[in-house]
Each structure stands twice: as structure tokens, then as C-alpha cells.
Amino acid sequence: MDAPSTDGQHKTPKLNRRYQHHSGRVYRVIELANLESNDPERYPVIVVYRDTLGHVWAKSVERFNASMTRTTG
């Protein structure tokens, strides 16, 4: 199931899709947190993602989008 955009400026990444960091590493989005928050200043949307080695990372949607691009697969 695809998540909605957080607002007009920040598109929410899609679950289970692959994204590539500007360094070249590839990650898969495994979870989105705080989508239902009514207080985005206090509880911003968080993207949880995993690298190919199994390490798990998390960033705000704004920071994620600034450093990642969608890739196929």
C-alpha cells in the first residue's frame, strides 16, 4: 500500500521500494513512522530503511528525499 504525500513539498517514499543514496549505496524502505501525526513539528514523518548488509537507518522524510533517488527493483 502506498502512503500519501506529507505535503505539497515532500513526497513520501514508497514502502518496499529501492532508493539510491548519492554515494551509490542502495537501500529499501521498510517502514514509515508518524504518518498520522497532527503535529509534524514535534512528530515529523520518519523513513526507516535497510541497506544491503541488513543495517537499519532512519531519517526525516525531508532529509531522506534530499539524499536519495528512486531506483528500479
C-alpha angles and dihedrals in degrees: 000000000000119000121229123251114271092225141325094289105041119054113204114236117242123251117255092011123127123241130185123222117223086251089064099253118133124225136181121219108236103172145004119213132199096018091141096047118130090197108058092171091061098030110028121185108272125204115212114198141170130220126219091266092057097255113145123221136179133201138163112268090249094055092042093053092047093059105028137069127194115257132188123260 
